[in-house]
C-alpha cells in the first residue's frame, strides 16, 4: 500500500508541475469549454415562451452546472496514446514496471487541479453576471454530484482509452473518437438537458453511456429529477464493460505492436 501511495504521489506531483508550466494554455483550454454558456443564452431566450417544462432560471443553472462538470470530464488520452504508438514511444513506457495507462490517468487528474482556479474564476464571473442564478445545493446533492463527476471522468477516460487501443491496428484511432463525439455532443446533455427530449428518445438514451457523462451529474447538482440508483448503476456497469474490453484489447494489441525497441 505504501508503494502504491508513493507511486501515485510521485506521478501526480510530476504531472501537476508539468501542467503548471502551461498556465496560459490551460486558461484557453478552460475558455474552449465555454460552449454551455453560449447555449445557456440560447435556451434561456427560448424558454421565455414556455413549453419546455423548465424555466429560464432552470436553464441558467443547468448550463452553469454543465460547464462545471465538463471541466472535470474532458479527456484527450486517445491522441497521446496514438502518438506513442505511431512514434514508437510506447516502447520506453513498457520498460517501466507500471502500466502506461497510469501515466495518462495521473496527467489527467493533475490537470484537473491545475485548471481548477481558472474554472472557479469563470464561474464566479458567471454568477456575477447572473446573480439570480445563485443557489445553494443541499449537502446530499453536492456529495452525490461529486461522486457522479468522479465516475463520469472515469467513464470518459476508460471509454476513450479503450478506443485508443485501436491504434495498435490503425494509424488514426482518433477518428473513432471523432465519430463517438457526435453522439456525445447531442445525447450527453451538453446541447440540451434530457428533460426537453421526447419521452421515447429519453428512455432509449438512458440505456447508453452518454447522459451519465454530463446530464446526470449536472441534474444532481441543480436538483432536476433523475433516478439516482439507476444512474450510478449504469455508470458502474459501463465503466466495467469498457475496462474489460480495454484490458482484452491491450493484451491483443501488444502482440501487434512493432514500435522501435519493442
C-alpha positions in Angstrom: 0.0 0.0 0.0 2.8 2.4 0.8 4.4 1.7 -2.5 1.2 2.4 -4.3 0.7 5.7 -2.4 4.3 6.7 -3.1 4.0 6.0 -6.8 0.7 7.9 -7.0 2.1 10.9 -5.2 5.2 10.9 -7.4 3.1 10.7 -10.6 0.6 13.4 -9.6 3.3 15.8 -8.4 5.4 15.4 -11.6 2.4 15.9 -13.9 1.0 18.7 -11.8 4.3 20.6 -12.1 4.3 19.8 -15.8 0.8 21.3 -16.2 1.7 24.4 -14.3 4.3 25.2 -17.0 1.5 25.9 -19.4 -0.8 28.1 -17.4 -1.7 30.3 -20.4 -2.6 27.3 -22.4 -4.7 25.9 -19.6 -6.6 29.2 -19.4 -7.5 28.9 -23.1 -8.5 25.3 -22.7 -10.9 26.3 -19.9 -12.3 29.0 -22.2 -12.7 26.5 -25.0 -15.1 24.6 -22.8 -17.5 27.6 -22.5 -19.9 26.2 -25.1 -22.5 25.6 -22.4 -22.5 29.3 -21.5 -23.3 30.1 -25.1 -26.1 27.5 -25.2 -27.4 28.9 -21.9 -28.2 32.2 -23.6 -30.0 30.4 -26.4 -32.1 28.2 -24.3 -32.9 30.9 -21.8 -34.4 33.0 -24.6 -36.2 30.0 -26.0 -37.7 29.2 -22.6 -39.3 32.6 -22.3 -42.2 31.3 -24.3 -42.5 28.2 -22.2 -43.3 24.7 -23.4 -40.1 23.1 -22.3 -41.0 22.2 -18.8 -38.1 24.2 -17.5 -38.0 27.9 -16.6 -35.2 30.3 -17.8 -33.7 30.1 -14.4 -33.5 26.3 -14.6 -31.7 26.5 -17.9 -29.2 29.0 -16.5 -28.4 26.9 -13.5 -28.3 23.7 -15.6 -25.8 25.0 -18.1 -23.6 26.5 -15.4 -23.6 23.0 -13.8 -22.7 21.6 -17.3 -19.8 23.9 -17.5 -18.6 22.8 -14.1 -19.0 19.1 -14.9 -17.1 19.4 -18.2 -14.1 21.0 -16.6 -13.6 17.7 -14.8 -14.6 15.2 -17.5 -12.6 16.4 -20.5 -10.2 13.7 -21.8 -7.6 13.6 -24.5 -5.8 10.3 -23.8 -6.5 8.9 -27.3 -4.4 11.5 -29.0 -1.5 10.9 -26.6 -1.6 7.1 -26.8 -1.9 7.2 -30.6 1.2 9.4 -30.8 3.1 7.0 -28.6 2.2 4.1 -30.8 2.9 5.8 -34.1 6.2 7.3 -32.9 7.3 4.1 -31.1 7.5 5.9 -27.7 5.4 3.3 -26.1 8.5 1.1 -26.0 10.0 3.2 -23.3 6.8 3.0 -21.2 6.8 -0.8 -21.5 10.3 -0.9 -19.8 8.8 0.5 -16.6 7.1 -1.8 -14.0 3.9 0.3 -14.4 1.1 0.1 -16.8 1.4 3.1 -19.2 -2.3 3.9 -18.6 -1.5 5.1 -15.1 0.8 7.8 -16.6 -2.1 9.1 -18.7 -4.6 8.8 -15.8 -2.2 10.8 -13.5 -1.7 13.5 -16.1 -5.4 13.9 -16.5 -6.0 14.1 -12.7 -3.2 16.6 -12.2 -4.6 18.7 -15.0 -7.9 18.9 -13.1 -6.2 20.5 -10.1 -4.2 22.9 -12.4 -7.3 24.2 -14.2 -9.5 24.5 -11.0 -8.5 28.1 -10.2 -9.4 29.2 -13.8 -12.7 27.4 -13.8 -13.6 28.8 -10.4 -12.8 32.3 -11.6 -15.0 31.9 -14.7 -17.9 30.5 -12.6 -17.6 33.5 -10.2 -17.9 35.7 -13.2 -21.0 33.9 -14.4 -22.7 34.3 -11.1 -21.8 38.0 -11.0 -23.5 38.3 -14.4 -26.4 36.2 -13.4 -26.9 36.8 -9.6 -30.4 35.4 -9.7 -28.9 32.0 -10.6 -27.0 31.7 -7.4 -28.3 28.7 -5.4 -27.0 26.6 -2.5 -27.3 22.8 -3.2 -28.1 20.6 -0.3 -25.2 18.6 1.2 -26.6 15.3 -0.2 -26.9 16.7 -3.7 -23.4 18.1 -3.5 -21.9 14.8 -2.4 -23.8 12.8 -5.0 -22.8 15.3 -7.7 -19.1 15.0 -6.7 -19.3 11.2 -6.8 -21.1 11.4 -10.2 -18.5 13.8 -11.6 -15.7 11.4 -10.5 -17.4 8.4 -12.1 -18.2 10.5 -15.2 -14.5 11.3 -15.6 -13.5 7.6 -15.1 -16.1 6.5 -17.6 -15.0 9.1 -20.2 -11.4 8.2 -19.6 -11.8 4.4 -19.8 -14.0 4.6 -22.9 -11.6 6.9 -24.8 -8.6 4.8 -23.6 -10.4 1.7 -25.0 -10.8 3.4 -28.4 -7.1 4.3 -28.2 -6.2 0.6 -28.2 -7.2 0.5 -31.8 -4.0 2.5 -32.5 -2.3 -0.9 -32.4 -4.1 -1.8 -35.7 -4.9 1.6 -37.4 -2.9 4.8 -37.6 -5.8 7.2 -36.8 -7.6 5.8 -33.8 -8.8 9.3 -33.1 -11.3 9.0 -36.0 -13.3 6.6 -33.8 -13.4 9.2 -31.0 -14.5 11.9 -33.5 -17.4 9.6 -34.5 -18.2 8.9 -30.9 -18.1 12.6 -30.1 -21.1 13.2 -32.4 -23.3 11.1 -30.2 -21.7 12.6 -27.1 -22.4 16.1 -28.3 -26.2 15.5 -28.7 -27.0 12.8 -26.2 -24.9 13.7 -23.2 -26.9 16.8 -22.2 -24.2 19.2 -23.5 -26.5 20.7 -26.1 -29.8 20.5 -24.1 -31.0 18.8 -20.9 -32.7 15.4 -21.4 -35.9 16.9 -20.0 -36.5 18.6 -23.4 -36.2 15.3 -25.3 -39.3 13.4 -26.3 -40.0 10.7 -23.7 -39.3 7.8 -26.0 -36.0 9.2 -27.1 -35.1 9.9 -23.4 -35.8 6.3 -22.5 -33.6 5.0 -25.3 -30.7 7.4 -24.5 -30.7 6.3 -20.8 -29.5 2.9 -22.0 -26.4 4.5 -23.5 -23.4 5.9 -21.5 -23.8 9.4 -22.9 -26.3 11.0 -20.4 -24.2 9.9 -17.4 -21.2 11.9 -18.6 -22.9 15.3 -18.3 -26.7 15.4 -17.8 -26.8 13.1 -14.8 -24.2 14.9 -12.6 -25.4 18.3 -13.7 -29.0 17.4 -12.8 -27.9 16.2 -9.4 -26.3 19.5 -8.7 -29.2 21.7 -9.7 -31.9 19.4 -8.4 -33.6 18.2 -11.6 -35.4 14.9 -11.3 -33.2 11.9 -12.0 -33.2 8.2 -10.9 -30.1 8.2 -8.7 -29.8 4.5 -8.2 -30.3 3.7 -11.9 -27.8 6.4 -12.8 -25.0 5.2 -10.6 -25.6 1.5 -11.5 -25.5 2.4 -15.2 -22.2 4.3 -14.8 -20.6 1.5 -12.9 -21.8 -1.0 -15.5 -20.4 0.9 -18.4 -17.1 1.5 -16.6 -16.8 -2.2 -16.0 -17.7 -3.1 -19.6 -15.2 -0.7 -21.1 -12.5 -1.7 -18.6 -12.8 -5.4 -19.5 -12.8 -4.6 -23.2 -9.8 -2.3 -22.7 -7.7 -5.0 -21.0 -8.6 -7.5 -23.7 -7.6 -5.1 -26.5 -4.4 -4.2 -24.6 -3.3 -7.8 -24.4 -4.1 -8.4 -28.1 -2.6 -5.1 -29.1 0.8 -5.7 -27.5 1.2 -8.8 -29.8 0.6 -6.5 -32.8 2.9 -3.7 -31.5 6.2 -3.4 -33.5 7.4 0.0 -32.5 11.1 0.8 -32.2 12.7 -1.2 -29.4 9.6 -3.4 -28.9 
